[in-house]
């Protein structure tokens, strides 16, 4: 089992570019595969999650050529996917299995979606229910993977109100809606990532949107396009927090995706007093991009506004570290979704913080964290093989006088394969061992 040992860093400096956005990388493969023509992708994330999506579509007959972060997809059109000969193994990727459930429910062939031990414990009922309402034949043991899909069903459009703000559920329904008779509408009670809507438009598919409603008409087609994947703000978040809690830091994160449905971490850090500045803002392929400069900050505890929770749902492990180093108490509520990620991120982070001497209290839908000083650990932190937990505690060492050891860091490569190298390049001290 791989582990990190991280040591205190005196200063952090430099300009770095974190890997490509995972959400956009997934969607570029899915939509490029069912488009007509050749789609060229640059900046594709070479992490295991994104590669799981890529390999799944290759197994369904799509010709995909990859040279590093450059990918060329020969689209087969809306009805050109072929029945895979084996189960499609999506590893640890919840995005892959939920979005592909919608897409594959509309195909003429049967398929099975499976994954690793962690993915097999993740609930899929929230996508199974609306897909069945559309006419799909999809099931899994206790509504968990592996998911079996019997194809050849005619799907009907529905109007569906999301039970929680979730880009994965929304995207699953929209992808099924591409093949459905009539207009499929998703109603949101909160903001969620809109990468699917943006990319569908990039592929020439009309999407109707209002403040809380997204609609598409089934039966259209996608036209190939070129996609440049910006840097992933979820990966950048670890270095943003590291710079904020460092005694001496001045770093620049280049070309980061600042899609307004993803910038909760920036807003939260600024509310805490974070010294975060955006520059060189521009638009590329419908996505907003900027360079982010972060310097040492005097953070203070806050009550995190509920409206920002869905805009930072993947960044909370890093934000918990910021809260641990802040002056005063930080309160998070309305984040029950964190309990059904790769791990129960609220409880796993709370256990790790407790082992480092940080006072906290777990709530049903959040956590209360009292800022303090990290103490010397008596036992390694167990990340439960959750990549974001591993990276969150790795950056904690910036503000610790003692080494921090984290076990079960294998899955960091699912989203951030060069995390250790980039971290050390700006002055952190992380050693990885098998």
N, C-alpha and C positions, 0 to 999 in steps of 0.2 A: 504494500500500500504506500503510495507516494506521499511525501510530506514536505512542508515548507518550514525552514527555520529563518526567522526574520529578526534583524537587529536594528537598534536605534540609528537614525540618520541625522547627521549634524545639519545638513542643508540639502535642498532640492532645487535644481535649476535645469533649464534646457527647453527645447522645443521638440515635441514628439507627435507622431500621428498614430493613433490607435487603429486597430483593424476595422474593416468595413462593418456597416450596420447589419446585424443579424436578421432583423425583421425584413429589411429590404432585400437582403441576399436570398432568403427563403422564397419570397414572392417573385423575384426575378426569374427563378428557375420554374416555378409553377406556371406563371403566366406566359413566359417565353416558350414553354413546352407546348401549350395549347394554342399559341398564336400561329398565324400563317407567315412564313418567311424566316429570316435569320436574325436572331436577337444577339447582340454583343454586350457583354457585361464586363465592366472594369471595376476593380476595387472589391471584388467578391470576397466575403469572409471565408478564409480557409480553416474554419473550425469544424469540429466533428458534427455539430448539429446541422450546419448548412450543407455539409458534404453528404449527410444522410438524405436530405431532400434531393440533392443532385443525383445520387446513386439510385434512389427510388424511381426517378423518372427515366433514367437510363434503362432500368429493368423493365420499364413499360414501353420500350422501343424508341425512345427519343435519343437522337444523336447529339451528344454534348461533349465538347472538347474543352479541356481546361489546361491552361498554362499558368500556373501560379494563381494570381488573383484575376486573371483574364479568362472569361468563359464565353464560348460560342455555342449557341443553342439553335439547332435546326428544328423549328417548330413543326408540329405534325397537324395543327389545326384542332378545332374544337372536338372532333370525333376521331382523332387519329391515334389515341393511346391504345396500347395493346395489353392484353391480360398478362400479368407477371407470372412467371413459372413458380415462384416461391412467395412466401410471406414477405412483405416489405418491412424490413427492420429499420426503424427510425431512431434507434439508439436512445438518447436521453431527451429528444426534442419534442416538447409538448406542442410547439408551434406547428411542426410538421404534421403530427398525427391529427390535430384538431382541424387544420385547414384542409388537409388532404381528405379527411372524412367527408367534407362537403363536396369536394371535386369528384371523388371516386364514387360517391353515392349516385351520381348521375351517369356513370359509364354503363356500357352494355355488358361488361364482364364482372365476374366475382373477384374480390380481393380481400386480403387480410393484412391489417396493420398491427405491428408489434414493436416492442422496444426493450430496453434494458430493465433491470430490476426496479430502478427508481421510477421509470415511466409507467411500468406495469401497475404501480400503486396510485397513479394519478386519476382522479375522477373524470369521466367523459360524459356523464349524464347531461351536462349542459349543452353539448352538441348533439347527442343522440336524440334528445326530446324534440328540438325543432326540425331535425332532419326527418324524423318519423312523421311529424305533422305534414311535411312536404311529400310524403309517400315513399321515403327511403326505407330499405330493409337493412338495418344496421343493429348490431348487438355486441355485447361483451360481457364477460363474467362480472356480475355486480357492477355493471356499467363502467368497467375498467378494461384496459388492453389485456390480451389482443382483441381488436375489433374486427368482426366479420361483416363484410358488406356483400349482399347479394345484388348484383347489377341487373340491368334490363328493366328497371322500374321507370315509369313516367312520373316525373316530379311536378308538383303544382306549386305555384307561387303562394307565399303566405305573408301576412303582416305579423311581425313578431317583436314583442317588447323584451329587451334583454333584462334578465333578473339582476345582473350586475354589469357594471361598465367593463366590457371585455372585448378587446380587438380580435381575439382568437375566435370567440363565438360569433361575433359580427361577420368576420371574414369567412368563416365556415358557411354561414347562411348565404352570403353574397356569392360565393363560388358555386354553391348548389343552384343559386338563383340564375346563374348564367345559362343553365340548361332547363329552367322551369318554364312552364306555360304561364304567361302573365307577368305582372309586375311584383317583384319581391321587395318588401319594405322592412327595414330594421329600425326600431324605435329605441333610442338610448335615453336613459335617465341621468347619465353622466357622460363626460367626455372620455373617449378612448382613442388609441392610436388610429390614424386614418391612412396608413400606408397603402392599404389595399385599394381604397377609393382613388387615391392619387395615381397609383400605378395602373389601375384599370383605364383611367383617362389617358395615361401615357401610351397605352396600347390601343387607343382609339375607341374605347368602349364608353358609351354615355352613362354617367352616373348622376342621379339627381340628389342633391343634398340640401337640407335646411338645418337649423340649429340642432335639432335632435332626431332627424329622420334621414335615412339613406335608402334610396330606391333604385333598382335596376330592372330593365325589361329583359326577359329571357329570349334566347334565340339569335343573338347577335354573334359577332366574330371579333377576334383580336388580331391586330396587325403588328408585326415585329417592330421593335425599336431598339435604340441603344440606351443602356442604363449605366450611369456612373454611381457606384454605391458610396455614399459619404461615410465618414468615421462614425462609429456607434457611440452615442452619448451614454449608454449603459456601461460601456467599457471605460469611457473617459471619466465617468463619475468617481471611480476609485482614486484616480490621480487628482481630481478636483478636491476631494476630501483630504487626501494626503497632504496637499499643499496648504489647505486651510488650517490643519492641526499641527503643521510643522513650525518650529521656531524661526526658521529661515528658509523661505521658499519663494520662488518666482518662476513659474513654468507656463508654457504655452502649449495648448492642445490644438492641433491644426485640423481644419476642414471637418468640424464636428457637425453632425445633423442636429439642427435646432428646430425641427418640426414642432409647432406649438402644442401638439398632443404628447410631447416627450420631454418638455423642459421643466417638469416639476422639481427635479433635483436642483436646477439653477435657482428657481424661485425660493425653494426652501432654504438653501444655503445663504442666499442673500437676506432672507428674513432673519436668519441666525447671525447675521453680521459678516458673512463671508465676503472676502475681497475678490469678487468675480467680475470680469469685464469681457464683453463681446466686441469683436472687431472684424473687419473684412467680411461683412455679411453679404451673402449673395444667394441666388436661386439656381439650382441645377436639376434638370429633369423633374421639376415640380416640387423639389424638396429644398427647404431652407438650410443653409450651411453658414458656419462662422468659425473663426478662430477664438479660442477661449483662453484668456490669461487669468491665472489664479495665483494669489500671493498669501503669505501667512496672515492669519485672521484671529481676532479675539471673538470666538463664537459664544453665543448666549443661547440658553434653552428657550424653546418656544412651544406653543400649542400648534401643531401642524394643521393648517386649514384643510378641512375635508375635501374641498374642491381640488386640491393639489394631489390627493392620494392616488387617483388613477393615472395621473401624469408622471408619477415617479414610482410606480409599483415595483419595477425591477431594481430600482436604485436604493431601496430602503436598507438592505444590509450595510451599504456604505454610509448611508445617512445615520444609522444607529451608531456607527463609530464616531461620526461628527458629534452626535448628541452626547456620547460618553466623554468627549473632551471639552464640552461646552460648559459655561458657567451657569448653573441652575438646572432646572428640570425641563425635559422635553416630553410632550405627550402626543402620542399617535393613536387615533381611533379611526374606525371606518375602513380598516385594512384587513378584513377577514380573509380576503383572497390570498394573502401571504401564507396562509396555513396550508394551501394546496398547491404550492409550487414544487420545485424539485425536492424540497423538504418542507417541514413546517418552519418557515423562516423566522417567525416570531419566537417560537420556543427554542430553536437551535441557536439563534443569536443571543437570546436571553441566557441560555446555559453558558455560552462562551464568555459573555460579559461578566456573569457572576464569577466565573473562574478567574477573571482578571481583576476582581475587586470592585466592579461597577455595580452600584445599587440599581435594581430595576424591578418592575412589577408587571407581570404579563396579564393582559386583559383579553377578553374573548376576541375582540377585533382590533387589538393593537398592543401597545406597550408604553410604560412610563419609565423613563431613564433619567437618573440623577447624575449629572456630570461629575467627574472626579479624576483620580489619578490611577492609571493602570498599575497593578501590583505584580510582583513576580509570580508566574503561574506554577502550580504544583503538579499539574498534569497537562499533557497536550490537549489542544482544542480539537474536538471531533466535528468535522464539517459535514458529516453525513453525505459525503460525495456530492455536495452542492457547490458548483463553481463559484457562485457569488458569495457564499459564506466564506469559502477559502480565501478569496481575494480581499474581502472586507477585513478579516483579521490579519491578513498579511500587511495591510497598510496601517493597522493600529500600532505597529512597532515604531512608526515615525514619532509617536508621542509617548513611547514607553522606554524606561531606563533599562529594562531587561529584555532578553530575547523572548520571542513568542514562537511556539511550535504549533503547527496546524497539521493534522493528519487527514488523509482521505482527499487529497487535492487533485486526484486524477482527472476529474471532469473539468478542470480549468480549461483544458484544451478544447472543450466543446464550443466555447465562445471566444477565448482569448489565448490562442496558442503561443504567442510570444510575450505573455504578461511579465514573466520574470526578467527577460532581457530588457524590455522597455523600462520597467521599474528601476532596475539597476543602472540604466543609462542616465537617469536623472538624479542619481545619488542614493537611492534606497539600497538596502542590503538584504537580499533574499537568496537563500540557498535551497535548491530542490534536491531531494534524494528519493530513490526508488523504495 
